[in-house]
Amino acid sequence: MVILPGSAVDEIRGLPREVANPTIAHAHNLLGQYTKMDLILRSDLHFRTIQSKVTPNLNSLTDQMEDEVSWAIQRLPKCQDKWVTIHPYHTVLDLVASTSARVFVGLPLCRDPRWLEASIQFTENNPVFVTVCTMRLLPTWMHGILSWMLPSNWRSAGYIRQAQRIFVPEIQRRRTLIQRGELEELTSQTLLTWMIQCAEGPDSDARHLAHLEIVISLAAIHTSQMNSVHVLYDLAARPEYIEQLREEIRTVAAADGGWNKSSYTRLRKMDSFMKESQRFNPPSVLSLHRVMTQAHTMSDGTYLPKGAHISMPVQALQHDPSIVENPEVFDGLRYYHLRQKPGEAHLHQFATTERLQLNFGHGKASCPGRFFASLEIKTILVKFITNYDFKLVTEGQRPANLRAHEFIFPNPKGELLIREREKPEPPY
């Protein structure tokens, strides 16, 4: 792998896919030919549908997401007048899986225990990442044999088959109703329905659509879960920010005459804290992956041969003092203050990409689901911090992150203490 400096960002993102291909790089990172993640090489249906259907309809999806968070959060342990220990990694996973399912498949399927179990276990057990991290330790000539021997790969294939058993009949049912013009409202505005409507040719195969559905769920749930858990750990480690965020929620709700869909865009302090938390806890130390499908010579003379895998050191860039002021200081309002500058109100947001803020990539190949992830995380945080007090089990000891290769994970065994607030004030 070739790690390029930040000065190459604009040139790399400007290269056409015929020269530097991001999809091949993602499939390579996930050892797609062995983990069944290589379907992203055969279809960009998921990318197009999220970009053209999910993101433009986020306002109309907000009520559904709030309803699902309100339903799912009831499964948290009862903790009125007492502190109770939770494992945020698992608690948040449950909330994110339910909320994502509401948008991806709709009622009543989103509450089907079979689908919730499959999507949660596929994310929690992370068989794809276990397989990838194991196989990377061994020579490539062994990968074909290992793919048949690793239990993690068996589990991954099992979850995909389970998704197909659940979704193939549902896809066929919805397709028939769409043709008749009789599709019920509860399922009309969902990712699965939109993919059915947008699919053409081989993409229309029901098993292929079901496979795509669970792969998208893994990516979406993993992203929102990781970021949400990091934010909760960072808030608990810096409790002075919690009341500031609650006050912002109260202020926004009062200014809007009650909570509404656009209120989330005005949570600038929360957005800033999320972005700063991600700066300290990126999902990976590398980003802007590309595989060179043609040889290319950079403007500075660097030669990139055909087949080279290139990327950017996102974590190093985000801690470079020439790029970020006082980079080793966690400033939860860093980006809130930057947005106060003239002409920069629309910049420095959690979901926006910038030249040297590369957690979601940059340019045309940026993560299409980042706006959904931002809204989903805020929906969960707003409900959680207005309903519960929470703190670290041991003051000053934030659960340490785990690392595997370039990936960074919040600690699955980390704990927080939570207690229902005396006067909860959820805006929805």
N, C-alpha and C positions, 0 to 999 in steps of 0.2 A: 504494500500500500504506500502511496506517495502522499505525504502530508504537505499541503501548500500553505503559504503565509496568507494573512488576511488581505494583503494588497492584491491578491489574485481573485478575490470574490467576484467583482464585477465582470471580469473576463470569463470566469468559469460559468457563471450563471447565464451569460450571454451566448454560450456555445449551443448550437442546435443539438437536439437529441441524436441526430445522425452522427454527431462527433463525440459527444459526451452524454451518456445515457444514465439518468437517475434510476429508472425502473430496474434495469439490469443490476445496478449496484445494490438496490434494496433486496432483490431476489438473491443475489450473491451473499449479502450479509446474513440472510436467514437460511442459507444453504437450501434454497427453494426446491431443487430437484429431488432432495431427500425428505424435506419436511412438508411437501405439498403446498408450499407458499409460492411456487413458481407460476401459479395461475395468474398472478399480476402481470406476467409477461405476455399472457395470451389475451388479456382483456383489460381495458381501462374503464369499464362500465362503472365501477365503484367510484373512481376519481371523478368522472363526468357527472354522475348522479349527485354526489355530495356537493360538487361545485355549482351545478345548475338547478338543483331542487332543494337540498337541505339548507344550505346557507341562505338563499334568498327567502326561505320560508321560516326562518328562526323566530320571527315575531309571532307567527301564528302557532308555533310549536311550544312557546313558552308556557302557556297555561297547562298543557299536558305534562310538561316536565315538572312544573311546580306540584301538580296533582300527584305525580308519581313519587316525588321526594316526600311529600306529606304522608303518603301511604307507606312507603318503605321505612321511614324514620320511626314509625311506631314499633318496629321490631327491635329497636335499641332497648337495653335493659332498663327496667324501672328504677329510677334513682332520685325520687323526691325526698328531700331532706337527708340525703346521704351520698357519699362519694362512692362511685363504682368504677372498677377498672375495665377498660376496653382495650382491644388491640386495633388501633385505627386502620391498619393495613387491611384487616378483614371486614371491619365495620364499614369503612368507606367503599370497599369493593362491592358490598351488598347494595349500598345506596346507588353507586354509579351503574352497576349492572341493571338494576331495575329502571333507572331513569333512561339509560341508553336504549333498553328494550322497548320502552314506551314509544320512542321516536323511530326506532328501527323496524318494529313489527306491529306496534299498536295493541290496543285491548281487543280481546282478552288474552291473546297469545303471549303478551309481555309478562303476564303473571302465571303462565304455565310452569309448574315446578320443573318439568323436564328441560325447558329451555333455560330457565334461570340457573339450574344446576349445571347444565352444559357450559353456558357462557361464563359462569363464576369459576367453575373448576378449570376451564381452559385457560383462564387468566391467572387464577391463584396458583395452580400447579405449574403453569408456564412450561408445558412440555416442549414447545418449540424452542424456547431459550435454553432449556436444559440440554436438549439435543444439540443445538448449535454450539453451546459452550463446551460440551463434551467432545464433539467431533473436531472442533478447532484445535484441540490439544494433540491430535493425532495426524499422521500423514494423509494427504488427500487420497492416496491410492486405497486407504482403508475405509473411506467414507461409505462406499457402496455396501460393503459387508456390514459395517456398523449400523447403517440405517435399518437393516433388518433385525438387528440384535438388541438395540436400545429400547428398554421398556418405555422411556419417555416418548419415543417416536410411535410406539404402539398406541399409547394413550392419546397422542395428538390425532392419529388417524381415527381412533375410536370416537373422539369428540366430533370430528368432521362427519363421520357416518351417522352419528346421533342427530346432528343438525339436519342432515339430508332426510332422515326418517321423519323429523318433525315438520320440515318446511316444504318438501316436495308436494305432499297433498295440499298444503295451504296455498302454495304458488299456483297449482292447477285450479284450485277453487277460485282464487282471486282473478285469475286470467279469464275464467268463464264469466264471472260477474262483471268484469270490465267490458267484455265483449257485449254483454247484455245491457250495459249501462246501469247495473243494479248494485254496484259495490257500496257497502255501508260506509258511513262517514267516519266511523272509528278507525278504519283501516285505510282510508283513501289517502291521507297525508302521512305516509310512513315511507321510510327508505326502501323497504321491501317492495311496496306497491310501485314506487317510482322506478325502481330498477326493472320491474316487470314491464312497465310501460316504455322504458327507454331501450330495453334490450332488443337487439336484432341479430339474426343469424345464429351462430353457435352460442352467443351470450344468452339466448332465450331458453336454453336447456335448463330444466328445473333443478337438476342436481348441481349444475354449475352455479346457478343463482344461490342455492342453499350453501354451497361451499364459500362463495363470496361473502354471504351474510355472516358466517361465523368468523371469517378472517377479518372483516371490517369490525366486528364486535370486539375481537381480541385487541386490535389496534386502538379503537376508541376507548374501551374500558381501561386498558392498560395506561393510556396517556392521562385520562382524567383521574384515575385512581392514584397514580404516582404523584401527580402534581398536587392533588387535594391532601394527601397524607403528608407530603413535605410541608405544605402551608400550615396544617394543623400542628405539626411538630415545631415549626418555626414560630408560630403564634404562642404556643405554650412556653417556648423558651424565652419569648419576649412579650410577656403578658401586658406590657404597657400599650401595645397596639390594639388589643382586643376591644377595649372600650372606645378607642378612636374609630374602629370600624363599625361598632354598634351605633355610635353617634352619627356616623355618616349615613347609615341605613335609615335612622330616624329622620335625619334632615332631608334626605332625598324623598322619603315617603310623604313628609309634610309638604314639601315644595310641589310634589306632583298631585297633591290632594288625594293621596292613597297610593298604594303600590300598583304599578302597571308594567307592561312589557318593556317599555323604554327606560325604566328606572335603573336597570342593570348597567346601562351605558354611562350612567352618572356616578357609579361607584368607583371613582377615580383612585381613592386611597386603597380600596380593596384590590383593584386591578394592579396598582403599583406594587403592593405587597406580594401578590402572586408572581409578578415578573421578577422581583428581587429574589424571591424564594427559588424560582427556577434558575436564576443566574448562579446561585450557590449550589443548586442541586439539579443540574441538567440531566435529561434522560440518558445522555451519552456524552463522552468527552469529545466525540467527533460528529461532524455534520456536513451537509452539502456533498454527499457521496455521489460520485459519478464513475462509470466504467467507460474508458475511452474505446469507442467503436471504430475510430480512425486515429491515426497518429496526428499529433498537433504540436506545434512549437509556440510557446507562450511569447508575449511581447517582450519579456525580459530574457528570452533565449532558452528558457527551460523546455526541454524536449519531453513530451509525454507520448510514449509508444502506444500503439494499438494494444488493447487488453489491460492497460494500467488501471488500477483502482485508485482514485484520488479522493481526498476529503480535506476538511478544514478542522483545525483544533479549537472547537467552539469554547470549551472550558478555559483554555489558555487565553483566548481572545477576550473573554468576559472578565478576566482577572488581570488584564494588561493595563497598568497605570496610564499608559499613553492613550488608552481608549476610554477607560472608566475611572472616574475620580475616586480616590481612596477605595480601590477595589476590594480590599480585605475587610472593609467595614460593612456590616449588614445594615442597610438603610431602607427600611420598609416603605418610606415615602420618597425614595430617590426619583422614581419616574413620575410621581405626582408633581414634584417640584419642577422637573424638566418640562412637563407639559404646561407649566405656567408661563414659559418663555414665549414671546411673540412669534406666531407662526408655527408653533410646535404642539398645539393642543391635540392634533390628530395623530401625533407620533408617540413613540415610547409606550405603546399599549401591549398588553400580554399577547394578544393575537396578531399584532402587526409584525411583519418581518422588516428588518433593517440590514444594512450592509454588513454590520459586525455583530448583529444579534441573530444567531443562526439556529436556534433550537428547533424551529419549525421549517428550516431551510430558508431559501430566499429566491425570489423570481417565480417564473411560471410553474416550477415543480414544487413549490412550497406545499406543505401539508394542507390539503383542502378542508380537513375537519377541525382546524384550529379555532375557528369562530364558534363552532358547536361546543368544542371542549371548554372554551372560555366561559360560555353561558352556562354550561352544565356545572362547572366547578363553582361558579358564583351562586347558582341556584341552591346547591348543597350547602355552601358556606353560610349564606344568608340564613337559611333555616337552622343550621347547627348552632351558630354563635349567638343567635337571638333566643334559642331555647335552652342552651346549656352553658354552665360555667365549666371550664376544663383547665387542667394543669398537669405538669409533669409529675410523675411518681416521685422522682428525686429532683428537687429544685436544682436548676442549672445544668442538668444532664440530659440534653436532647439525645434521643436514640440515634446511634451512629449509622450512617449509610452503609450499605453493602455494595461491593463492586465485583463485577465479573467481566473480564476483558474490558471493553470500552463502556459497558453499561453501568449505570448507577441506579440503585434501588433504595427506597426507604426501608428501614428495618422492619421485617414482617413480625418480629417478636417484640417490637417496641410497644410501650403501654402509655396510656393517658388515664387520668382520673376525671370522670365527668359527674356532674350533678345538675338536675333540672333547676333552672332559675326560679326564684320565688315569684317573680313577675315576668314570665316569658313575654316577649314582644315580637313574635314573628310577623313580618309584614304581609305574609300570604299564608 
